[in-house]
Amino acid sequence: MTVEESTTFEALGLHPLIIKALTDAGYTKPTSVQEQAIPAAIAGKDLLVSSQTGSGKTAAFMLPALHKFASLPPDAPSTKTPNQEAQAARSRGDRPRFRAAQPKMLVLTPTRELALQVTTATDKYCAHMRRIKAVSILGGMPYPKQMQLLSRNPEILVATPGRLIDHMDSGKIDFSELQILVLDEADRMLDMGFIDDIEKIVAATPATRQTMLFSATLDGVVGNMAKRITNAPQIIQIAGSATKHENISQRVHFVDDLSHKNRLLDHLLRDVTMDQAVVFTATKRDADTIADRLNIAGFAAAALHGDMHQGARNRTLDGMRRGQVRVLVATDVAARGIDVPGITHVFNYDLPKFPEDYVHRIGRTGRAGRNGVAVSLVNHAEGMHVKRIERFTKQPIPVDVIEGFEPKKTAAPARTGRKPGGWRPGENRSSPPRAGGNGGGRTFGANKPAAGGPRKEGSGGYKGGGARSDGARRSYGDR
């Protein structure tokens, strides 16, 4: 049965209180991943789910968990409040002792933004289940605030791996009562270098837990880890329009240099059909620089990257959701976990390091069945990287040219011999054309800054680790 055949949330067997919350939130029909995952999760099976961003996977793992918790008998209420217990301890001369939180469900996410999004969605789903508490524990949040949240002994804990390890090591969290473990965006967590932390966290949980792993791919390292941490899992693979983003118009604009790229971006951002946009850069420095430049040009722009404190990141995203920020300039830290309906356009100022990240970037637009536009500003020398993305998505990305912003050339010449003014093996591609040439050779390298332009941190593009610097453990950006 498909969603088009009128499958409903009631037909999936969810608790009436959850159905009421979904109705209040305007949800009517489950998505494909929800339709397949929810019944299996309710049945207690481990799940390995391959599903792209925007497919509704948060509800796919959270709704069956809430259904399970709604059926549990209430915990015996304490006869004393935490303040009364602390006062009693002081009267006995005992030192105040923090009671370790014992969550029933743990959701691991790669970024702070995704953790907060999962927590917000959970609050919406359990609006009529007063006994269920969900909190986020993540890097950038003050420790006193986190201790306050943990003191509530929440049933559901959503966390980034690095910060969770900190609390585990200090004895603030006890997983002996854990029933459900979810790894959301598992491929991204492994890309960010969290493999050791994940192994340590999994080892601290009961072997009887139910495990659900969600990832864009189940191959390679993700697949090997999935085999180790799950027990006879049911595999669910959602493909089709979610992978191809058929509701998103994609195109490539070739640019000659940074000056050409900046002028073209300014022109595209003035499109009257654009509501809000995300501009993706390879480095944190470029995100700040471009956001400042756009503000000077009259755009309501803001930067978002891993070096920002969590409070600043939250304020930026809140401004985006309220419409106060029209253009968000971000590194890949924002490629997952941002769900703002008003985002109509995504611009790849720099191509991502991996083709998988391209899919997640453009998935910030065209949410919930809406249409979107994704534009990549590509240097001529990056054509091979566009081909990699096309092979990964299994669809061509058309090249577009705007009158008045035409590049000097749109494709590299065939390397079947020396052409006048062309590229010769051994030459510096960034050097000016040789005397007597016609200037038709490759005169600019990939992402080479123009004189006086912003200097790159790392290499940008596919070389080095420009995009990785926001997520790698060594930067502690999303711990």
KAWO-V932185 format. One record per residue. N is the residue number from 0. RES is the residue in one small letter. PSI is psi in whole degrees, -180 to 180 (NA if undefined). OMEGA is omega in radians with two decimals (NA if undefined). D_CENTER is the distance of its C-alpha to the mean C-alpha in whole Angstrom. Layout:
N:RES:PSI:OMEGA:D_CENTER
N:RES:PSI:OMEGA:D_CENTER
This chain:
0:m:142:3.12:30
1:t:168:3.13:27
2:v:-34:-3.13:26
3:e:-20:-3.14:28
4:e:27:2.96:31
5:s:35:2.96:30
6:t:138:-3.13:29
7:t:165:3.07:28
8:f:-32:3.08:26
9:e:-38:-3.11:30
10:a:-19:3.13:31
11:l:-5:3.05:28
12:g:21:-3.11:30
13:l:155:-3.11:28
14:h:143:-3.12:29
15:p:-35:3.13:31
16:l:-33:3.09:29
17:i:-42:3.10:26
18:i:-41:3.14:27
19:k:-42:3.13:29
20:a:-40:3.12:25
21:l:-40:3.10:24
22:t:-44:3.12:27
23:d:-34:-3.12:27
24:a:-5:3.09:23
25:g:11:3.09:24
26:y:131:-3.11:23
27:t:-42:-3.09:25
28:k:143:3.08:24
29:p:153:3.03:22
30:t:175:-3.10:19
31:s:-45:-3.12:20
32:v:-36:3.10:18
33:q:-41:-3.12:19
34:e:-35:-3.11:23
35:q:-37:-3.02:23
36:a:-36:-3.03:21
37:i:-51:3.12:22
38:p:-40:-3.14:26
39:a:-41:3.13:25
40:a:-38:3.08:23
41:i:-35:3.11:26
42:a:-4:3.07:29
43:g:11:-3.11:27
44:k:147:2.92:26
45:d:145:-3.07:23
46:l:140:2.92:21
47:l:112:-3.00:19
48:v:123:3.03:16
49:s:111:-3.06:15
50:s:139:-3.10:13
51:q:166:3.12:11
52:t:145:-3.14:8
53:g:6:-3.09:10
54:s:-3:3.11:13
55:g:30:-3.05:13
56:k:-24:3.11:13
57:t:-47:3.09:12
58:a:-29:-3.11:16
59:a:-33:3.10:17
60:f:-25:-3.06:17
61:m:-38:-3.10:18
62:l:-46:3.10:21
63:p:-32:3.09:23
64:a:-45:3.11:22
65:l:-36:3.07:23
66:h:-42:3.13:26
67:k:-44:-3.11:27
68:f:-31:3.14:27
69:a:-24:-3.11:29
70:s:-6:-3.13:32
71:l:146:3.06:32
72:p:147:-3.13:35
73:p:147:3.08:35
74:d:150:3.12:35
75:a:125:-3.10:38
76:p:145:3.09:38
77:s:145:3.13:39
78:t:-11:-3.13:43
79:k:146:3.03:41
80:t:163:3.09:39
81:p:-37:3.12:37
82:n:-40:3.12:39
83:q:-39:3.11:42
84:e:-39:3.11:41
85:a:-40:3.12:40
86:q:-40:3.12:44
87:a:-38:3.12:46
88:a:-42:3.14:44
89:r:-37:3.14:45
90:s:-28:3.10:49
91:r:-5:-3.10:49
92:g:8:3.13:48
93:d:148:3.05:45
94:r:137:3.11:42
95:p:135:-3.08:39
96:r:131:3.13:37
97:f:128:3.11:33
98:r:123:-3.10:33
99:a:137:3.07:30
100:a:144:-3.14:27
101:q:78:-3.10:27
102:p:153:3.07:24
103:k:-22:-3.12:25
104:m:137:3.08:21
105:l:128:3.06:18
106:v:119:3.09:14
107:l:132:3.12:13
108:t:156:-3.11:9
109:p:-28:-3.04:7
110:t:159:3.11:7
111:r:-42:-3.09:9
112:e:-42:3.13:7
113:l:-38:3.11:6
114:a:-45:3.13:10
115:l:-37:3.11:11
116:q:-42:3.12:10
117:v:-42:-3.14:11
118:t:-43:3.11:14
119:t:-44:3.11:15
120:a:-39:3.13:15
121:t:-43:3.10:17
122:d:-36:3.13:20
123:k:-43:-3.09:20
124:y:-32:-3.08:21
125:c:30:-3.09:23
126:a:-27:-3.11:25
127:h:11:3.11:28
128:m:86:-2.96:28
129:r:-22:-3.07:29
130:r:-10:-3.04:29
131:i:126:3.10:26
132:k:137:3.09:24
133:a:132:3.14:20
134:v:157:3.09:19
135:s:134:3.05:16
136:i:115:-3.02:17
137:l:164:-3.14:15
138:g:150:3.13:16
139:g:-15:3.11:17
140:m:136:-3.13:19
141:p:141:-3.11:22
142:y:-41:3.11:24
143:p:-39:3.10:27
144:k:-42:3.12:24
145:q:-39:3.11:22
146:m:-38:3.10:26
147:q:-42:3.13:27
148:l:-43:-3.14:24
149:l:-29:3.14:25
150:s:-17:3.09:28
151:r:-5:-3.11:28
152:n:63:-3.06:27
153:p:148:3.06:24
154:e:-34:-3.07:24
155:i:126:3.13:20
156:l:123:3.09:18
157:v:126:-2.98:15
158:a:155:2.91:14
159:t:147:-2.96:12
160:p:-45:-3.04:15
161:g:-48:-3.14:17
162:r:-34:3.10:18
163:l:-41:3.10:19
164:i:-41:3.12:21
165:d:-46:-3.11:22
166:h:-33:3.07:24
167:m:-45:-3.11:25
168:d:-29:-3.14:27
169:s:6:3.07:28
170:g:20:-3.10:29
171:k:-13:-3.11:27
172:i:135:3.14:26
173:d:120:-3.08:28
174:f:17:-3.09:26
175:s:-24:-3.12:29
176:e:8:-3.07:29
177:l:134:3.13:25
178:q:-31:-3.05:25
179:i:131:3.05:22
180:l:128:3.12:19
181:v:131:3.00:16
182:l:105:-3.11:13
183:d:136:-3.08:10
184:e:51:-3.07:8
185:a:-38:-3.14:11
186:d:-39:3.13:11
187:r:-39:3.11:8
188:m:-39:3.12:10
189:l:-39:3.08:13
190:d:-32:-3.08:12
191:m:1:3.05:12
192:g:24:-3.09:15
193:f:11:-3.03:15
194:i:-44:-3.12:17
195:d:-41:3.11:20
196:d:-42:-3.14:19
197:i:-44:3.12:18
198:e:-42:3.14:21
199:k:-42:3.14:23
200:i:-46:-3.14:21
201:v:-39:-3.14:22
202:a:-24:-3.13:25
203:a:-3:-3.11:26
204:t:156:-3.13:25
205:p:145:3.11:28
206:a:-18:-3.12:29
207:t:0:-3.08:29
208:r:160:2.94:26
209:q:132:-3.07:24
210:t:132:3.07:21
211:m:124:-3.12:18
212:l:126:3.14:15
213:f:133:-3.06:13
214:s:154:3.07:11
215:a:-26:3.11:11
216:t:150:3.10:14
217:l:20:-3.13:17
218:d:172:2.99:19
219:g:-134:-3.07:20
220:v:-38:3.13:19
221:v:-46:-3.14:17
222:g:-40:3.12:20
223:n:-43:3.11:22
224:m:-39:-3.13:20
225:a:-39:3.13:20
226:k:-34:-3.10:24
227:r:-31:-2.98:24
228:i:-2:-3.14:23
229:t:163:-3.12:24
230:n:110:-3.14:27
231:a:58:-3.04:28
232:p:153:2.96:25
233:q:129:-3.10:24
234:i:127:3.13:22
235:i:122:3.14:21
236:q:119:-3.13:19
237:i:120:3.14:18
238:a:-167:3.08:19
239:g:-135:-3.01:20
240:s:-29:3.14:19
241:a:-34:3.14:15
242:t:-41:-3.07:15
243:k:-13:-3.11:18
244:h:56:-3.07:16
245:e:-18:3.11:20
246:n:4:-3.14:19
247:i:123:3.08:18
248:s:117:-3.08:21
249:q:142:3.08:20
250:r:161:3.14:22
251:v:137:2.97:23
252:h:122:3.07:25
253:f:141:-3.14:27
254:v:153:-3.10:28
255:d:-38:-3.09:30
256:d:-176:-3.10:29
257:l:-37:3.12:27
258:s:-45:3.09:30
259:h:-43:-3.13:29
260:k:-44:-3.11:26
261:n:-40:3.11:26
262:r:-39:-3.14:28
263:l:-41:3.11:27
264:l:-44:3.12:23
265:d:-44:3.13:26
266:h:-46:-3.09:28
267:l:-35:-3.14:25
268:l:-13:3.12:23
269:r:9:3.08:27
270:d:127:-3.08:26
271:v:-19:3.13:28
272:t:-7:-3.11:25
273:m:130:3.04:22
274:d:-66:3.06:21
275:q:156:-3.07:18
276:a:154:2.96:16
277:v:128:3.07:13
278:v:118:-3.08:15
279:f:131:3.09:13
280:t:165:-3.12:15
281:a:-24:-3.04:15
282:t:158:3.12:16
283:k:-38:3.14:16
284:r:-43:3.12:20
285:d:-36:3.12:19
286:a:-46:3.12:17
287:d:-45:-3.08:20
288:t:-46:-3.11:22
289:i:-39:3.10:21
290:a:-43:3.10:20
291:d:-43:-3.12:24
292:r:-41:-3.13:25
293:l:-37:3.09:24
294:n:-41:3.10:25
295:i:-34:-3.14:29
296:a:-2:3.07:29
297:g:4:3.11:28
298:f:147:3.02:25
299:a:89:-3.01:23
300:a:155:3.08:20
301:a:151:3.12:18
302:a:155:3.07:16
303:l:119:3.12:13
304:h:176:-2.98:12
305:g:-15:3.13:12
306:d:-7:-3.13:16
307:m:145:3.05:16
308:h:154:-3.06:18
309:q:-38:3.12:16
310:g:-41:3.12:18
311:a:-39:3.12:18
312:r:-42:3.11:14
313:n:-42:-3.13:15
314:r:-38:3.12:18
315:t:-46:3.14:16
316:l:-37:3.08:13
317:d:-40:3.08:17
318:g:-34:3.09:18
319:m:-45:-3.11:16
320:r:-31:3.12:16
321:r:-4:3.12:20
322:g:4:3.13:21
323:q:-28:3.06:22
324:v:122:-3.12:19
325:r:-32:-3.14:20
326:v:119:3.09:18
327:l:122:3.11:15
328:v:116:-2.91:15
329:a:156:2.94:12
330:t:-177:-3.07:11
331:d:-8:3.05:8
332:v:-24:-3.12:7
333:a:-1:-3.07:6
334:a:-21:3.14:4
335:r:131:3.06:1
336:g:-1:3.10:4
337:i:121:3.13:7
338:d:86:3.14:10
339:v:111:-3.05:13
340:p:-27:-3.07:15
341:g:-3:-3.13:17
342:i:108:-3.13:15
343:t:-22:-3.07:17
344:h:143:2.99:17
345:v:132:3.12:14
346:f:126:3.02:16
347:n:91:3.07:15
348:y:-40:2.95:18
349:d:140:3.06:17
350:l:148:3.13:16
351:p:164:-3.13:13
352:k:-38:-3.11:15
353:f:144:3.10:14
354:p:-33:3.12:14
355:e:-36:-3.13:11
356:d:-27:3.06:9
357:y:-44:-3.13:11
358:v:-42:-3.13:11
359:h:-35:3.10:7
360:r:-55:-3.06:8
361:i:-18:3.08:11
362:g:-5:3.05:10
363:r:-18:3.04:9
364:t:172:-3.13:13
365:g:33:-3.10:15
366:r:150:3.04:14
367:a:43:3.05:16
368:g:-2:3.10:19
369:r:166:3.06:19
370:n:153:3.14:20
371:g:172:-3.14:18
372:v:133:3.11:18
373:a:122:-3.08:17
374:v:131:3.09:19
375:s:127:3.09:19
376:l:111:-2.88:21
377:v:129:3.00:23
378:n:151:-3.08:26
379:h:-37:-3.09:28
380:a:-7:-3.13:28
381:e:10:-3.11:24
382:g:-35:-3.13:25
383:m:-32:-3.14:25
384:h:-33:3.03:21
385:v:-40:3.12:21
386:k:-38:3.10:23
387:r:-42:3.12:21
388:i:-41:3.14:18
389:e:-40:3.10:21
390:r:-39:-3.12:22
391:f:-44:-3.10:18
392:t:-10:3.13:18
393:k:37:3.06:22
394:q:144:3.13:22
395:p:150:3.05:24
396:i:114:-3.06:23
397:p:149:3.09:26
398:v:132:-3.11:27
399:d:151:3.10:28
400:v:133:3.12:30
401:i:132:-3.14:31
402:e:130:-3.10:35
403:g:-13:3.13:35
404:f:26:-3.09:32
405:e:136:3.02:33
406:p:161:3.12:32
407:k:-27:3.08:36
408:k:156:-3.07:34
409:t:-5:3.14:32
410:a:154:3.11:32
411:a:145:3.10:33
412:p:154:3.08:37
413:a:139:-3.08:38
414:r:53:-3.13:39
415:t:6:-3.13:42
416:g:168:-3.13:45
417:r:125:3.04:45
418:k:155:-3.14:45
419:p:124:3.11:46
420:g:4:-3.05:44
421:g:-168:-3.06:41
422:w:135:3.11:39
423:r:136:3.11:41
424:p:132:3.13:40
425:g:-15:3.12:40
426:e:156:2.99:40
427:n:115:-3.06:37
428:r:-22:-3.12:35
429:s:-4:-3.10:35
430:s:157:3.10:38
431:p:158:3.11:40
432:p:148:-3.12:42
433:r:154:3.12:45
434:a:135:-3.14:49
435:g:-12:3.11:50
436:g:169:-3.12:47
437:n:7:3.11:45
438:g:11:-3.08:42
439:g:1:-3.10:40
440:g:-178:3.12:38
441:r:108:-3.05:35
442:t:-4:3.14:35
443:f:138:3.07:32
444:g:171:-3.14:29
445:a:123:3.03:26
446:n:31:3.09:24
447:k:125:-3.13:27
448:p:144:3.05:28
449:a:165:-3.13:31
450:a:129:-3.13:34
451:g:-5:-3.11:33
452:g:174:-3.11:29
453:p:138:3.11:26
454:r:138:-3.12:26
455:k:144:2.92:23
456:e:114:-3.03:21
457:g:-161:-2.99:21
458:s:-24:-3.02:22
459:g:170:3.10:19
460:g:-140:-3.05:18
461:y:-12:-3.06:19
462:k:147:3.06:21
463:g:-146:-3.04:21
464:g:38:-3.09:18
465:g:-53:-3.10:17
466:a:-31:-3.07:13
467:r:-25:-3.05:13
468:s:-23:3.10:15
469:d:-25:-3.03:12
470:g:-20:-3.05:11
471:a:145:-3.10:14
472:r:-33:-3.04:16
473:r:-25:-3.13:19
474:s:-16:-3.13:17
475:y:23:-3.08:17
476:g:-39:-3.06:14
477:d:30:3.10:12
478:r:NA:NA:14
